[in-house]
Structure formats: C-alpha cells, structure tokens
Amino acid sequence: MYRDSETGLVFHHGVIARHPFAVRAAQVVNFIFGVLYVLLLTRLVLAYVEARTVPFVQWLNQVTSPFFHPFNGIIAEGHDPGGHPIAWSIVAAIIAYGLVNALIVSILRAVNRPPVEEA
C-alpha cells in the first residue's frame, strides 16, 4: 500500500482509494468471509464422508449453524453415484455468502473511489 502525500490517494495493488480505511475494511471483510468459507467447506466435506459425531464435528456444526440455518432445506439433499450424500444447502450457502462478500467489497470500493478529473 502506497499513499501519495500530495493528493492523499492510496494505491493498493493497482486500485486507487481515497482513504486507507476502505482498503483495510475490504481486507477485514474478505478475511471474515474467508474464515466462514473454510468452516462451511469443512462442514460440507464432513457431511460428504459421513463423519461420526465427535466433539470437533459437534463444535463445527454448532459454530456454522447460524450461517447455515437460513439455507437448510432450501434444496433437496442428493447422493452421488457412489452413494455419498451431497449437502446442496451448504453449497447454496457458500454461493450466497460469496455474493454478499463481493457486494460488500464492491460497495466499499465504489464509495471510496476518487472523483474523475476532467482535462
């Protein structure tokens, strides 16, 4: 991240922003959603392999339950040709949270975009 002292603009990976707060806020949002993606993907894999209900699986289900609950049952669960269950509701939740993540980061970038200087 580079800040131009004359204009006050911040340059971060080729993106121009007015204030470093927006860059950091986007990074924090991406980190939080990244943690959520990892937890939901772990839950998806454990559901696919039909993991036993050990303390880790119970903890993971408890932690991800508030994020998964709105999507539970939205799509019928299926099975692959090998008979393993596929939790389509978790896949729908991951896609929905991905869209929300992209929307929030886009809003942060749009709000903080510097005005275009006309020649």
C-alpha positions, -999 to +999 in steps of 0.1 A: +000+000+000+014+034-010+000+068+000+007+098-022+014+127+002+003+154-022-031+140-033-039+119-003-047+090-026-039+054-015-026+030-041-031-007-032-025-034-058-033-010-086-066+001-070-069+038-061-088+047-029-092+079-010-086+066+024-067+035+037-097+027+059-116+014+028-087-008+018-084-022+053-121-027+057-122-047+025-094-068+037-112-074+070-144-083+052-126-107+029-108-123+059-141-128+078-158-143+048-127-165+041-130-180+076-167-186+070-160-203+037-134-226+053-158-236+080-187-242+056-165-262+032-152-283+061-188-290+071-196-299+035-167-324+033-175-339+067-211-343+056-200-359+023-178-385+041-205-390+068-182-382+096-190-396+130-203-372+156-171-365+175-166-333+196-149-314+166-179-322+143-203-311+170-184-279+175-182-272+138-220-278+134-227-255+163-204-227+150-217-229+114-254-234+124-264-197+125-249-192+090-263-225+076-297-224+091-313-199+066-304-223+038-312-256+055-337-275+033-338-249+006-325-275-019-332-312-016-301-332-005-288-357-030-264-385-034-236-391-059-233-423-078-212-438-050-240-432-025-223-404-006-247-376+005-243-342-011-254-313+011-267-289-016-279-265+011-243-259+022-233-253-014-261-228-017-250-211+015-214-208+002-225-193-031-249-168-013-222-157+011-198-153-018-222-130-035-227-110-003-189-108+001-185-095-034-213-070-029-199-055+003-164-052-012-178-036-043-197-011-022-166-002-002-146+003-034-173+023-051-179+046-021-142+053-018-134+058-055-118+092-061-136+116-084-126+116-121-106+147-130-116+161-164-089+175-186 
